Amino acid sequence: MDQTASTSKTVILFKNNEEVPNVDFSESLLTNSEFGDYTEGVNLTWRELCVYAPQKKESFFRTTKTSYKRIVNNVTGAALSGTLVAIMGASGAGKSTLLAALSQRLPDDCIIDGDIRVNGKPVEGKFRSACGFMYQHDLFSPSLTVYEHLYFMALLKLDRRVKAYQRIALINSLLIELGLMNSQHTRIGSSSITQKVVLSGGERKRLSFATELLTDPALLLCDEPTTGM
């Protein structure tokens, strides 16, 4: 996402209506360049990939036994730079597991067998930090507003050297791009019985998307991104 181009014609204001100076979002502090040289794009390939998950059997009189079940079977594919790739399959086919394996987000007790490469090189541990991942289920604090959530996540995700006005400008640009400007001061709410859902399903998905775009990831994997839209 070219954030510089997308905000070049947008006037961004502080809460007190003070105009924010133009910000170059290509600066290294706002990118994941420290985790790898992905400025020319990311070509992700996987070949004959299998994933095995542990299946524990517990017995009162016997020691717990662990066996492994293959939940992703011999999958080969590629996601080339600048493309949008959709992985489709029936419920329980292993789509979420495949995405978690590619982004190195599987539990430690799972076994991955196969070849995963980024730009022709075996995937390294630092790739997880350069790869965004939007989970199927929303992970929000219901008491926060949309703006508060993004500001809090920006504090956690962005480099500490990023100045406050840069964070504010980035957040506002994402709110504008994703159509959340009118909801920025609305509390997120919860889907529990005791609390009313304040944001619609589509707004919650867009907020999840905005959260991952804060760091301008080299690659963004989305699990069930259209659910609730």
DRENSE-501120 format. One line per 3 residues: their letters; for each residue x, y, z of N, C-alpha, C, CB. Coordinates in Angstrom, 3 decimals, m for minus. Glycine has a CB too. Layout:
BEGIN
a> X,Y,Z,X,Y,Z,X,Y,Z,X,Y,Z ~ ...
//
This chain:
BEGIN
mdq> 0.845,m1.197,0.000,0.000,0.000,0.000,0.874,1.238,0.000,m0.953,0.010,1.220 ~ 0.681,2.093,m0.992,1.447,3.329,m1.094,0.759,4.391,m0.251,1.583,3.792,m2.579 ~ 1.182,4.501,1.001,0.498,5.402,1.921,0.773,6.856,1.590,0.914,5.111,3.347
tas> 1.957,7.149,1.008,2.282,8.527,0.660,1.331,9.046,m0.393,3.721,8.637,0.170 ~ 1.093,8.209,m1.430,0.210,8.627,m2.517,m1.219,8.760,m2.050,0.284,7.646,m3.666 ~ m1.629,7.860,m1.165,m3.027,7.847,m0.752,m3.387,9.032,0.125,m3.335,6.571,m0.022
tsk> m2.381,9.680,0.751,m2.677,10.789,1.657,m2.220,12.130,1.103,m2.026,10.549,2.997 ~ m1.700,12.162,m0.129,m1.135,13.399,m0.661,m2.184,14.482,m0.858,m0.441,13.127,m1.971 ~ m3.453,14.122,m1.043,m4.509,15.098,m1.272,m5.443,15.212,m0.074,m5.300,14.729,m2.511
tvi> m5.025,14.658,1.053,m5.872,14.650,2.234,m5.315,15.586,3.291,m6.005,13.235,2.793 ~ m6.153,16.458,3.819,m5.748,17.337,4.916,m6.078,16.631,6.220,m6.459,18.736,4.831 ~ m5.068,16.352,7.026,m5.244,15.623,8.274,m5.117,16.599,9.432,m4.210,14.472,8.404
lfk> m6.019,16.513,10.370,m6.065,17.474,11.468,m5.877,16.785,12.804,m7.383,18.237,11.457 ~ m5.247,17.487,13.747,m5.252,17.059,15.132,m6.664,17.245,15.693,m4.202,17.852,15.967 ~ m6.864,16.763,16.892,m8.175,16.914,17.522,m8.526,18.387,17.733,m8.207,16.170,18.861
nne> m7.514,19.248,17.900,m7.788,20.674,18.088,m7.776,21.425,16.758,m6.764,21.289,19.044 ~ m7.927,20.670,15.644,m8.006,21.230,14.290,m6.704,21.864,13.809,m9.098,22.254,14.235 ~ m5.597,21.536,14.470,m4.294,21.995,13.985,m3.836,21.066,12.868,m3.241,22.039,15.142
evp> m3.478,21.634,11.732,m3.112,20.816,10.577,m1.782,20.108,10.817,m3.032,21.679,9.307 ~ m1.741,18.827,10.450,m0.528,18.038,10.588,0.331,18.226,9.345,m0.860,16.541,10.809 ~ 1.623,18.448,9.480,2.473,18.599,8.294,2.520,17.314,7.489,3.889,19.013,8.697
nvd> 2.885,17.440,6.190,2.990,16.275,5.330,3.971,15.277,5.926,3.423,16.681,3.914 ~ 3.597,14.008,5.919,4.430,12.955,6.485,4.784,11.976,5.386,3.714,12.235,7.660 ~ 6.068,11.647,5.275,6.504,10.645,4.309,6.430,9.284,4.971,7.944,10.940,3.791
fse> 5.393,8.503,4.630,5.208,7.209,5.271,6.179,6.160,4.753,3.797,6.735,5.070 ~ 7.043,6.521,3.818,8.048,5.579,3.337,9.283,5.556,4.232,8.449,5.927,1.915 ~ 9.291,6.429,5.258,10.432,6.457,6.167,10.615,5.097,6.819,10.249,7.545,7.238
sll> 11.885,4.746,7.066,12.196,3.413,7.574,11.569,3.151,8.933,13.691,3.230,7.662 ~ 11.330,4.201,9.715,10.759,3.999,11.043,9.337,3.476,10.966,10.790,5.294,11.832 ~ 8.645,3.712,9.860,7.262,3.286,9.732,7.123,2.032,8.896,6.438,4.387,9.134
tns> 8.231,1.376,8.588,8.192,0.164,7.780,8.854,m0.969,8.534,8.879,0.384,6.419 ~ 8.803,m2.155,7.925,9.394,m3.335,8.537,10.763,m3.657,7.952,8.473,m4.521,8.372 ~ 11.477,m2.644,7.445,12.757,m2.900,6.814,13.770,m3.514,7.781,13.307,m1.619,6.240
efg> 13.594,m3.266,9.077,14.533,m3.810,10.040,14.409,m5.328,10.153,14.317,m3.167,11.397 ~ 13.311,m5.891,9.696,13.121,m7.324,9.783,13.540,m8.049,8.509,11.687,m7.627,10.090 ~ 13.975,m7.331,7.494,14.372,m7.960,6.248,14.216,m6.985,5.097,13.554,m9.223,5.994
dyt> 14.981,m7.211,4.047,14.934,m6.319,2.898,13.835,m6.775,1.953,16.298,m6.274,2.172 ~ 12.609,m6.290,2.199,11.463,m6.658,1.373,10.932,m5.446,0.612,10.353,m7.270,2.239 ~ 11.795,m4.445,0.393,11.344,m3.224,m0.266,10.966,m3.468,m1.716,12.418,m2.164,m0.189
egv> 11.520,m4.498,m2.326,11.203,m4.808,m3.720,10.026,m5.767,m3.840,12.418,m5.399,m4.410 ~ 9.382,m6.084,m2.723,8.243,m6.988,m2.758,8.576,m8.349,m2.176,7.750,m7.146,m4.173 ~ 7.540,m9.142,m1.975,7.686,m10.472,m1.391,7.071,m11.505,m2.320,7.032,m10.539,0.008
nlt> 7.853,m12.510,m2.658,7.357,m13.667,m3.396,7.418,m14.865,m2.462,8.187,m13.920,m4.707 ~ 6.259,m15.317,m2.016,6.168,m16.421,m1.067,5.790,m17.695,m1.814,5.134,m16.111,0.052 ~ 6.583,m18.734,m1.655,6.294,m20.018,m2.306,6.354,m21.134,m1.275,7.293,m20.294,m3.466
wre> 5.555,m22.146,m1.475,5.588,m23.329,m0.620,5.401,m24.568,m1.487,4.493,m23.256,0.487 ~ 6.139,m25.615,m1.145,6.144,m26.831,m1.953,6.008,m28.064,m1.061,7.433,m26.916,m2.795 ~ 5.057,m28.930,m1.429,4.839,m30.202,m0.722,4.768,m29.978,0.788,5.966,m31.208,m1.057
lcv> 3.953,m29.018,1.172,3.841,m28.631,2.581,2.829,m29.515,3.306,3.434,m27.150,2.704 ~ 3.262,m30.067,4.420,2.388,m30.865,5.287,2.480,m30.313,6.708,2.782,m32.386,5.249 ~ 1.360,m30.336,7.415,1.324,m29.886,8.804,0.700,m30.985,9.648,0.530,m28.547,8.949
yap> 1.366,m31.305,10.751,0.894,m32.349,11.660,0.601,m31.715,13.017,1.945,m33.502,11.796 ~ m0.588,m31.988,13.540,m0.995,m31.456,14.844,m1.054,m32.592,15.858,m2.372,m30.734,14.750 ~ m0.641,m32.345,17.101,m0.644,m33.408,18.114,m2.059,m33.775,18.545,0.170,m32.979,19.332
qkk> m2.275,m35.046,18.741,m3.543,m35.568,19.248,m3.230,m36.373,20.508,m4.287,m36.451,18.166 ~ m3.583,m35.829,21.655,m3.252,m36.482,22.920,m4.415,m37.341,23.407,m2.882,m35.436,23.983 ~ m4.076,m38.534,23.828,m5.065,m39.447,24.394,m4.740,m39.655,25.864,m5.089,m40.807,23.628
esf> m5.688,m39.272,26.710,m5.472,m39.380,28.145,m6.263,m40.556,28.711,m5.870,m38.073,28.852 ~ m5.638,m41.243,29.630,m6.280,m42.378,30.287,m5.992,m42.307,31.778,m5.787,m43.729,29.689 ~ m6.961,m42.722,32.566,m6.810,m42.646,34.020,m5.724,m43.595,34.507,m8.138,m42.967,34.715
frt> m5.593,m44.751,33.849,m4.649,m45.766,34.309,m3.351,m45.778,33.505,m5.294,m47.128,34.244 ~ m3.292,m45.032,32.417,m2.114,m45.082,31.560,m1.517,m43.684,31.359,m2.471,m45.706,30.206 ~ m0.276,m43.691,30.953,0.399,m42.436,30.646,m0.195,m41.824,29.377,1.923,m42.659,30.482
tkt> m0.287,m40.513,29.358,m0.838,m39.835,28.187,0.010,m40.141,26.953,m0.913,m38.309,28.425 ~ m0.661,m40.522,25.874,0.023,m40.821,24.622,m0.282,m39.727,23.604,m0.399,m42.212,24.079 ~ 0.732,m39.359,22.868,0.578,m38.318,21.857,0.823,m38.895,20.472,1.537,m37.146,22.128
syk> m0.149,m38.716,19.613,0.007,m39.081,18.208,m0.189,m37.814,17.377,m1.012,m40.211,17.785 ~ 0.156,m37.884,16.118,0.063,m36.710,15.249,m0.880,m36.974,14.086,1.450,m36.316,14.726 ~ m1.729,m35.985,13.838,m2.686,m36.066,12.738,m2.287,m35.067,11.655,m4.138,m35.793,13.238
riv> m2.275,m35.528,10.415,m1.922,m34.646,9.305,m3.152,m33.838,8.906,m1.374,m35.459,8.092 ~ m3.075,m32.515,9.042,m4.231,m31.663,8.745,m4.026,m30.816,7.492,m4.524,m30.758,9.928 ~ m2.786,m30.719,7.023,m2.497,m30.123,5.711,m1.655,m31.137,4.954,m1.750,m28.721,5.837
nnv> m2.116,m31.532,3.780,m1.511,m32.662,3.082,m0.917,m32.256,1.731,m2.545,m33.758,2.881 ~ 0.402,m32.165,1.669,1.137,m32.044,0.413,0.626,m30.891,m0.461,1.049,m33.347,m0.358 ~ 0.669,m29.682,0.086,0.148,m28.503,m0.614,1.307,m27.724,m1.241,m0.661,m27.592,0.361
tga> 1.128,m27.319,m2.482,2.113,m26.516,m3.201,1.429,m25.274,m3.759,2.784,m27.338,m4.340 ~ 2.073,m24.119,m3.633,1.461,m22.897,m4.147,2.426,m21.735,m4.091,0.205,m22.561,m3.368 ~ 1.928,m20.568,m4.506,2.759,m19.364,m4.522,1.882,m18.135,m4.392,3.603,m19.290,m5.811
als> 2.418,m17.103,m3.746,1.789,m15.782,m3.667,2.842,m14.783,m4.110,1.249,m15.459,m2.208 ~ 2.666,m14.242,m5.305,3.672,m13.367,m5.894,3.438,m11.915,m5.499,3.672,m13.504,m7.412 ~ 4.494,m11.147,m5.498,4.437,m9.741,m5.113,3.457,m8.972,m5.987,5.824,m9.109,m5.199
gtl> 2.627,m8.143,m5.335,1.675,m7.312,m6.060,0.410,m8.018,m6.477,2.318,m6.762,m7.251 ~ 0.192,m9.233,m5.990,m1.002,m9.992,m6.368,m1.878,m10.253,m5.154,m0.613,m11.320,m7.034 ~ m3.146,m10.516,m5.417,m4.103,m10.912,m4.388,m4.450,m12.371,m4.618,m5.387,m10.012,m4.413
vai> m4.160,m13.218,m3.640,m4.363,m14.661,m3.761,m5.423,m15.101,m2.769,m3.038,m15.436,m3.527 ~ m6.401,m15.863,m3.234,m7.455,m16.397,m2.369,m7.287,m17.904,m2.250,m8.867,m16.043,m2.920 ~ m7.307,m18.400,m1.028,m7.254,m19.838,m0.767,m8.658,m20.286,m0.393,m6.219,m20.189,0.369
mga> m9.213,m21.180,m1.178,m10.595,m21.608,m0.995,m10.649,m23.097,m0.680,m11.431,m21.294,m2.246 ~ m11.655,m23.465,0.102,m11.820,m24.864,0.465,m12.984,m25.019,1.415,m10.544,m25.419,1.091 ~ m13.394,m26.247,1.607,m14.512,m26.542,2.506,m14.124,m26.265,3.953,m14.964,m28.005,2.347
sga> m15.130,m26.156,4.809,m14.882,m25.961,6.234,m14.081,m27.139,6.780,m16.216,m25.801,7.009 ~ m13.020,m26.843,7.518,m12.180,m27.891,8.079,m11.127,m28.419,7.125,m13.027,m29.012,8.530 ~ m10.968,m27.771,5.975,m10.000,m28.255,4.982,m8.561,m27.914,5.358,m10.319,m27.669,3.619
gks> m8.374,m27.008,6.312,m7.025,m26.655,6.744,m6.532,m25.321,6.233,m6.084,m27.702,6.317 ~ m7.453,m24.458,5.797,m7.047,m23.150,5.253,m6.366,m22.295,6.320,m8.269,m22.401,4.685 ~ m6.975,m22.211,7.494,m6.397,m21.399,8.574,m5.051,m21.957,9.016,m7.357,m21.335,9.773
tll> m4.944,m23.273,9.067,m3.682,m23.907,9.455,m2.592,m23.620,8.440,m3.865,m25.414,9.610 ~ m2.950,m23.639,7.161,m1.978,m23.336,6.110,m1.459,m21.908,6.245,m2.605,m23.542,4.723 ~ m2.364,m20.949,6.469,m1.944,m19.557,6.633,m1.045,m19.391,7.856,m3.167,m18.641,6.753
aal> m1.402,m20.073,8.939,m0.593,m19.989,10.158,0.790,m20.591,9.939,m1.297,m20.701,11.320 ~ 0.862,m21.663,9.156,2.159,m22.286,8.868,3.027,m21.373,8.011,1.963,m23.636,8.163 ~ 2.427,m20.741,7.014,3.186,m19.862,6.125,3.721,m18.637,6.859,2.319,m19.422,4.956
sqr> 2.966,m18.165,7.854,3.379,m16.969,8.603,4.098,m17.304,9.902,2.174,m16.111,8.909 ~ 4.383,m18.591,10.118,5.097,m19.055,11.309,4.358,m18.722,12.596,6.481,m18.451,11.351 ~ 3.059,m18.967,12.593,2.242,m18.692,13.770,1.595,m19.949,14.340,1.174,m17.684,13.428
lpd> 2.087,m21.102,13.974,1.564,m22.345,14.531,2.134,m22.579,15.930,1.896,m23.536,13.606 ~ 1.404,m23.298,16.790,1.955,m23.655,18.103,3.243,m24.462,17.955,0.923,m24.455,18.919 ~ 4.082,m24.398,18.969,5.381,m25.067,18.907,5.270,m26.582,18.793,6.189,m24.717,20.122
dci> 4.155,m27.158,19.259,4.042,m28.616,19.220,3.552,m29.142,17.877,3.114,m29.083,20.307 ~ 3.284,m28.262,16.930,2.920,m28.697,15.579,4.189,m28.928,14.755,1.999,m27.645,14.887 ~ 4.089,m29.831,13.803,5.225,m30.173,12.949,4.934,m29.724,11.522,5.519,m31.700,12.997
idg> 5.876,m28.980,10.940,5.757,m28.528,9.552,6.787,m29.266,8.714,5.949,m26.981,9.436 ~ 6.325,m29.913,7.664,7.210,m30.637,6.758,7.007,m30.085,5.349,6.935,m32.181,6.805 ~ 8.072,m29.654,4.717,7.970,m29.083,3.383,8.901,m27.893,3.238,6.531,m28.670,3.085
dir> 8.819,m27.239,2.115,9.729,m26.144,1.792,8.950,m24.839,1.660,10.506,m26.444,0.491 ~ 9.270,m23.859,2.510,8.668,m22.526,2.447,9.785,m21.532,2.160,7.909,m22.165,3.782 ~ 9.604,m20.729,1.114,10.648,m19.789,0.719,10.073,m18.388,0.510,11.344,m20.272,m0.558
vng> 10.883,m17.398,0.844,10.557,m15.995,0.607,11.625,m15.421,m0.310,10.465,m15.187,1.951 ~ 11.203,m14.972,m1.485,12.138,m14.460,m2.492,13.252,m15.457,m2.784,12.740,m13.135,m2.031 ~ 12.875,m16.729,m2.826,13.817,m17.779,m3.188,14.679,m18.293,m2.064,14.682,m17.298,m4.246
kpv> 14.569,m17.705,m0.862,15.389,m18.119,0.267,14.516,m18.777,1.333,16.150,m16.914,0.857 ~ 15.057,m19.779,2.047,14.286,m20.417,3.117,13.791,m19.382,4.122,15.134,m21.483,3.830 ~ 12.551,m19.529,4.561,11.954,m18.553,5.461,12.703,m18.537,6.788,10.463,m18.863,5.686
egk> 12.897,m17.330,7.339,13.604,m17.164,8.602,12.648,m16.684,9.681,14.770,m16.181,8.447 ~ 13.115,m16.765,10.925,12.267,m16.386,12.044,11.814,m14.941,12.003,12.984,m16.637,13.317 ~ 12.660,m14.039,11.470,12.317,m12.623,11.437,11.180,m12.324,10.474,13.525,m11.809,11.061
frs> 10.857,m13.279,9.580,9.800,m13.035,8.603,8.451,m12.857,9.288,9.729,m14.183,7.595 ~ 8.250,m13.493,10.428,6.974,m13.359,11.141,6.696,m11.904,11.498,6.976,m14.219,12.414 ~ 7.729,m11.168,11.866,7.552,m9.769,12.248,7.259,m8.877,11.053,8.783,m9.269,12.965
acg> 7.667,m9.304,9.862,7.423,m8.513,8.657,6.141,m8.918,7.956,8.585,m8.647,7.704 ~ 5.476,m9.941,8.483,4.267,m10.479,7.859,3.057,m10.160,8.736,4.393,m12.014,7.635 ~ 2.102,m9.426,8.197,0.879,m9.134,8.937,m0.082,m10.310,8.886,0.206,m7.881,8.384
fmy> m0.874,m10.463,9.934,m1.829,m11.576,9.993,m3.127,m11.082,10.621,m1.244,m12.779,10.804 ~ m4.200,m11.129,9.851,m5.517,m10.731,10.346,m6.293,m11.992,10.714,m6.295,m9.880,9.281 ~ m6.552,m12.159,11.989,m7.201,m13.375,12.480,m8.687,m13.392,12.132,m7.016,m13.501,13.994
qhd> m9.230,m14.594,12.124,m10.649,m14.760,11.797,m11.536,m14.085,12.833,m11.004,m16.245,11.695 ~ m11.150,m14.194,14.104,m11.940,m13.610,15.191,m11.296,m12.298,15.640,m12.059,m14.603,16.389 ~ m12.128,m11.297,15.859,m11.642,m9.982,16.255,m11.027,m10.023,17.650,m12.778,m8.959,16.208
lfs> m9.946,m9.272,17.823,m9.270,m9.181,19.115,m9.250,m7.721,19.547,m7.820,m9.765,19.042 ~ m10.325,m7.299,20.209,m10.464,m5.904,20.608,m10.773,m5.803,22.098,m11.563,m5.215,19.787 ~ m10.446,m4.638,22.665,m10.926,m4.294,23.998,m12.230,m3.527,23.819,m9.861,m3.450,24.805
psl> m13.355,m4.059,24.288,m14.654,m3.446,23.999,m14.839,m2.050,24.559,m15.727,m4.308,24.523 ~ m14.058,m1.671,25.565,m14.232,m0.353,26.186,m13.537,0.767,25.414,m13.707,m0.383,27.603 ~ m12.674,0.421,24.468,m11.946,1.435,23.703,m12.753,1.904,22.504,m10.597,0.889,23.242
tvy> m12.507,3.129,22.090,m13.087,3.611,20.839,m12.200,3.142,19.681,m13.229,5.175,20.845 ~ m12.695,3.323,18.468,m11.924,2.934,17.289,m10.581,3.662,17.268,m12.717,3.233,15.999 ~ m10.610,4.974,17.508,m9.381,5.770,17.488,m8.432,5.342,18.614,m9.714,7.272,17.615
ehl> m8.973,5.132,19.815,m8.135,4.733,20.945,m7.456,3.397,20.678,m8.968,4.653,22.225 ~ m8.194,2.466,20.072,m7.618,1.157,19.756,m6.434,1.305,18.798,m8.688,0.230,19.142 ~ m6.622,2.080,17.729,m5.552,2.244,16.751,m4.353,2.975,17.348,m6.066,2.997,15.532
yfm> m4.613,3.963,18.195,m3.503,4.699,18.809,m2.718,3.795,19.761,m4.028,5.941,19.564 ~ m3.442,3.002,20.537,m2.788,2.076,21.462,m1.958,1.045,20.693,m3.835,1.368,22.348 ~ m2.524,0.494,19.611,m1.794,m0.494,18.819,m0.596,0.134,18.113,m2.722,m1.143,17.795
all> m0.717,1.405,17.726,0.415,2.097,17.106,1.568,2.237,18.101,m0.016,3.487,16.587 ~ 1.244,2.505,19.364,2.281,2.593,20.391,3.003,1.259,20.557,1.674,3.032,21.727 ~ 2.259,0.158,20.436,2.847,m1.168,20.608,3.632,m1.620,19.380,1.761,m2.176,20.919
kld> 3.117,m1.309,18.197,3.664,m1.877,16.971,4.775,m1.048,16.331,2.570,m2.059,15.988 ~ 4.665,0.270,16.406,5.609,1.124,15.699,6.879,1.360,16.508,4.959,2.450,15.360 ~ 7.926,1.724,15.815,9.195,2.042,16.448,9.006,3.185,17.447,10.255,2.413,15.386
rrv> 9.719,3.106,18.557,9.587,4.131,19.601,10.035,5.509,19.128,10.390,3.732,20.822 ~ 10.851,5.545,18.077,11.344,6.827,17.565,10.313,7.545,16.700,12.613,6.611,16.767 ~ 9.214,6.879,16.379,8.155,7.528,15.601,7.517,8.615,16.454,7.082,6.493,15.129
kay> 7.434,9.810,15.921,6.895,10.946,16.668,5.374,10.867,16.749,7.323,12.271,16.017 ~ 4.817,11.578,17.732,3.373,11.533,17.968,2.592,12.007,16.747,3.008,12.385,19.181 ~ 3.049,13.076,16.101,2.297,13.592,14.955,2.325,12.609,13.790,2.862,14.944,14.512
qri> 3.397,11.786,13.698,3.458,10.770,12.655,2.433,9.668,12.915,4.870,10.175,12.568 ~ 2.320,9.267,14.187,1.319,8.253,14.537,m0.084,8.761,14.237,1.435,7.865,16.024 ~ m0.358,10.008,14.633,m1.688,10.580,14.423,m2.009,10.677,12.937,m1.788,11.964,15.076
ali> m1.047,11.122,12.146,m1.265,11.244,10.702,m1.512,9.885,10.065,m0.066,11.921,10.036 ~ m0.760,8.889,10.488,m0.932,7.540,9.951,m2.302,6.978,10.303,0.164,6.614,10.476 ~ m2.709,7.145,11.566,m4.015,6.644,12.007,m5.136,7.315,11.236,m4.203,6.870,13.513
nsl> m5.061,8.626,11.085,m6.109,9.338,10.362,m6.173,8.939,8.895,m5.893,10.829,10.474 ~ m5.029,8.689,8.285,m5.035,8.260,6.887,m5.708,6.903,6.733,m3.607,8.203,6.338 ~ m5.490,6.004,7.702,m6.137,4.690,7.654,m7.639,4.808,7.903,m5.505,3.743,8.687
lie> m8.025,5.682,8.831,m9.452,5.894,9.083,m10.157,6.390,7.829,m9.653,6.894,10.231 ~ m9.510,7.280,7.094,m10.104,7.815,5.870,m10.170,6.745,4.790,m9.305,9.025,5.367 ~ m9.074,6.026,4.592,m9.011,5.019,3.536,m10.034,3.908,3.735,m7.623,4.425,3.469
lgl> m10.262,3.518,4.984,m11.129,2.380,5.270,m12.535,2.794,5.692,m10.514,1.531,6.346 ~ m12.863,4.060,5.550,m14.220,4.508,5.822,m14.627,4.434,7.274,m15.162,3.719,5.025 ~ m13.690,4.668,8.180,m13.985,4.588,9.613,m13.942,5.956,10.293,m13.002,3.650,10.292
mns> m13.827,7.021,9.515,m13.687,8.360,10.094,m14.905,8.725,10.942,m13.487,9.405,8.983 ~ m16.095,8.387,10.485,m17.312,8.737,11.226,m17.503,7.879,12.471,m18.526,8.600,10.326 ~ m16.758,6.788,12.577,m16.889,5.877,13.721,m15.692,5.944,14.655,m17.069,4.454,13.235
qht> m14.791,6.901,14.433,m13.534,6.897,15.180,m13.719,7.096,16.681,m12.631,7.968,14.648 ~ m14.780,7.778,17.101,m15.008,8.008,18.529,m16.113,7.103,19.085,m15.368,9.474,18.771 ~ m16.455,6.068,18.346,m17.460,5.098,18.783,m16.777,3.949,19.499,m18.289,4.575,17.584
rig> m17.342,3.539,20.634,m16.773,2.407,21.356,m16.977,1.132,20.546,m17.408,2.270,22.762 ~ m15.971,0.266,20.602,m16.006,m0.961,19.803,m17.112,m1.884,20.280,m14.657,m1.684,19.863 ~ m17.268,m2.029,21.586,m18.306,m2.900,22.114,m17.907,m4.360,22.050,m19.592,m2.688,21.364
sss> m18.837,m5.222,22.451,m18.576,m6.654,22.515,m19.786,m7.414,22.015,m18.218,m7.088,23.946 ~ m19.537,m8.647,21.601,m20.631,m9.498,21.137,m21.239,m10.326,22.263,m20.141,m10.416,20.037 ~ m20.811,m10.061,23.522,m21.353,m10.814,24.649,m22.799,m10.415,24.917,m20.498,m10.592,25.906
itq> m23.458,m11.208,25.738,m24.872,m10.974,26.034,m25.066,m9.681,26.818,m25.454,m12.153,26.817 ~ m24.109,m9.355,27.698,m24.273,m8.201,28.581,m23.936,m6.875,27.910,m23.416,m8.372,29.798 ~ m23.273,m6.927,26.760,m22.885,m5.687,26.101,m23.425,m5.645,24.681,m21.363,m5.535,26.094
kvv> m23.830,m4.477,24.285,m24.356,m4.282,22.941,m23.213,m4.100,21.955,m25.305,m3.072,22.897 ~ m23.332,m4.727,20.797,m22.332,m4.555,19.749,m22.511,m3.174,19.138,m22.450,m5.670,18.660 ~ m21.518,m2.331,19.279,m21.613,m0.957,18.801,m21.222,m0.864,17.334,m20.729,m0.037,19.640
lsg> m20.107,m1.478,16.958,m19.675,m1.479,15.566,m20.324,m2.632,14.810,m18.145,m1.572,15.474 ~ m20.621,m2.414,13.552,m21.161,m3.491,12.723,m20.055,m4.488,12.406,m21.783,m2.929,11.418 ~ m20.449,m5.646,11.881,m19.463,m6.663,11.532,m18.471,m6.160,10.507,m20.150,m7.898,11.011
ger> m18.962,m5.411,9.529,m18.073,m4.864,8.512,m17.093,m3.857,9.071,m18.874,m4.228,7.423 ~ m17.557,m3.017,9.997,m16.679,m2.025,10.616,m15.606,m2.697,11.464,m17.493,m1.052,11.475 ~ m15.969,m3.759,12.144,m14.996,m4.485,12.964,m13.915,m5.114,12.086,m15.700,m5.573,13.804
krl> m14.321,m5.653,10.934,m13.341,m6.237,10.020,m12.409,m5.165,9.466,m14.049,m6.967,8.870 ~ m12.974,m4.021,9.144,m12.141,m2.938,8.626,m11.176,m2.425,9.693,m13.018,m1.792,8.116 ~ m11.617,m2.450,10.950,m10.737,m2.040,12.039,m9.598,m3.048,12.212,m11.534,m1.897,13.354
sfa> m9.902,m4.327,12.080,m8.852,m5.352,12.133,m7.846,m5.145,11.013,m9.462,m6.763,12.042 ~ m8.370,m4.818,9.837,m7.519,m4.574,8.675,m6.622,m3.363,8.914,m8.376,m4.365,7.412 ~ m7.207,m2.290,9.458,m6.436,m1.079,9.744,m5.336,m1.350,10.768,m7.360,0.034,10.251
tel> m5.629,m2.197,11.746,m4.646,m2.529,12.776,m3.403,m3.157,12.164,m5.256,m3.474,13.811 ~ m3.599,m4.056,11.211,m2.458,m4.708,10.568,m1.723,m3.771,9.621,m2.919,m5.940,9.813 ~ m2.427,m2.813,9.041,m1.789,m1.884,8.103,m0.947,m0.820,8.799,m2.841,m1.213,7.254
ltd> m1.035,m0.726,10.125,m0.246,0.271,10.854,1.246,0.130,10.567,m0.498,0.148,12.355 ~ 1.719,m1.100,10.440,3.148,m1.337,10.232,3.500,m1.513,8.764,3.588,m2.557,11.004 ~ 2.533,m1.336,7.877,2.773,m1.487,6.438,3.508,m2.793,6.155,3.582,m0.290,5.891
pal> 2.892,m3.947,6.480,3.597,m5.230,6.346,3.949,m5.547,4.900,2.751,m6.353,6.920 ~ 5.059,m6.262,4.730,5.478,m6.660,3.387,4.497,m7.654,2.782,6.884,m7.264,3.422 ~ 3.865,m8.451,3.630,2.876,m9.442,3.201,1.768,m9.478,4.237,3.521,m10.859,3.017
llc> 0.526,m9.487,3.797,m0.614,m9.513,4.715,m1.460,m10.742,4.433,m1.467,m8.224,4.585 ~ m1.594,m11.603,5.434,m2.425,m12.796,5.341,m3.701,m12.556,6.141,m1.664,m14.059,5.859 ~ m4.848,m12.825,5.529,m6.141,m12.578,6.167,m6.927,m13.878,6.242,m6.944,m11.500,5.396
dep> m7.328,m14.250,7.448,m8.106,m15.466,7.665,m9.589,m15.105,7.708,m7.670,m16.183,8.980 ~ m10.360,m15.589,6.751,m11.797,m15.314,6.642,m12.078,m13.806,6.687,m12.564,m16.028,7.774 ~ m11.481,m13.017,5.801,m11.628,m11.556,5.887,m13.020,m11.047,5.558,m10.653,m10.902,4.973
ttg> m13.846,m11.832,4.876,m15.176,m11.358,4.480,m16.268,m11.793,5.443,m15.507,m11.851,3.097 ~ m15.927,m12.513,6.505,m16.932,m12.938,7.475,m17.550,m11.727,8.165,m16.314,m13.891,8.516 ~ m18.863,m11.629,8.156,m19.562,m10.521,8.793,m19.671,m9.283,7.940,m18.890,m10.173,10.049
m> m19.142,m9.321,6.736,m19.189,m8.145,5.867,m20.560,m8.052,5.186,m18.054,m8.203,4.805
//
